[in-house]
Amino acid sequence: MPRLFTKYPFFIFVSLAVTASIAGCSTAGPATAGAQAPQQATPVVVAHANSKSVPLQIQAVGNVEAYSSITVIPQVGGELKEVAFQEGSIVRKGDKLFVIDPRPFESQVAQAEANIAKDNAQVQALQANLSRDLAQQNYARAQAQRYVELSEKGVVPKDATEQMSTQAAALQEAVRADQAGIESIKATMAADQTALDRARLQLEYCTIHSPIDGRTGHLTVKAGNVIRANDPGLVTINQVSPTYVTFTVPEATLPVLRRYMSQGRVGVAAHPEGDDAVVETGSLSFIENSVDAATGTIRLRATFDNKNGVLWPGQFVRVEIRLAARSEAIVVPTAAVQTGQNGQFVFVVKQDMSVEVRPVTTGRTVDRDTVIEKGLSDGETVVTEGQVRLNPKSRVQVRESSTWLGRVLNGGAARI
């Protein structure tokens, strides 16, 4: 025996292992011969596939733009005497914004008005001289004519006749000089009137009024500063009611958009980021005249009344273009749709509380629902929470949603 053990150690080891295995099997035989324990049900949240009218929408991300933006630039220089508004406040068209020291411009207006008064006095004096010279000219002409007649009869000498004719010609030139003087003063008066108008305009520029309704921005100067004409903007005013939202969509949607715009108003909804409860409604007002060849998109713009000031210039918003409604579309909560190696699918709960993996073809997403183009029927039950623990033919137990978001997505967990 010792020699056999030494010569065949491997044989003895295998024999012992087989013997132990047989012994173990004979010990466990009756206990494991029965049926396996029933599979434990997996708790899930479910919802029903519904048939309903679904709007045809195009979704995008947009940027809010001011309806108009005005930068206030001073037209005259001087000390800034008054700022008549608060930064960030709403102003109306015509409201006073700034007052620049008007005294230098008031003196310019007074001087220009004095020059006009002097010009008027000079015109009146020249017109009086003209009337006097005209009267003398007429008398001299009549005298010259009589002297010519008397000279022809030999009553007066020829020299006297020539003297009267020369005097009449001199008075005629005096009249012309008076007329030229009047024209010169009138030209001076026109120049002085232009200077007066300019001085009055500059005086008006001393008080700056808002050109639009809007909200003021950051104030770059304070009262007491000395500013110059055409200095950088004192403040920017953005008109926010109404307002624009600009966004881009794929060029493939252009024919549909043009068709619906030709039929009438195209509604657009804007959802500010971070606040799903707020929705502003407007209408599509502009389509760019060319497609961006680099991105394959086209730029659109919608106009919103924005009476409550929800939309803010520069803000990003989610945009939905609402075109039409598709009736009898099968929809399920988006949370029910899963993605696998072979595409998208849902877990369908059958009558025996087991699940079936059902491939589906999805359409567009509307709010928190997804349109199922193919794969589901109206009224079928799908799993919306707990899919990670499911396999084909798994048994399930329906429970309430564990999260507030899950209850919202499903409109309350359906029970079957």
PyMOL commands that set and color helices and strands:
alter all, ss='L'
color gray80, all
select helices_A, chain A and resi 2-7+9-32+103-153+158-205+251-263+334-336+387-389+404-410
alter helices_A, ss='H'
color red, helices_A
select strands_A, chain A and resi 42-48+50-72+78-83+90-91+96-100+207-209+214-216+226-227+235-250+267-272+280-287+297-304+316-333+338-340+343-349+355-359+361-366+369-374+381-385+396-398
alter strands_A, ss='S'
color yellow, strands_A
deselect
rebuild
show_as cartoon
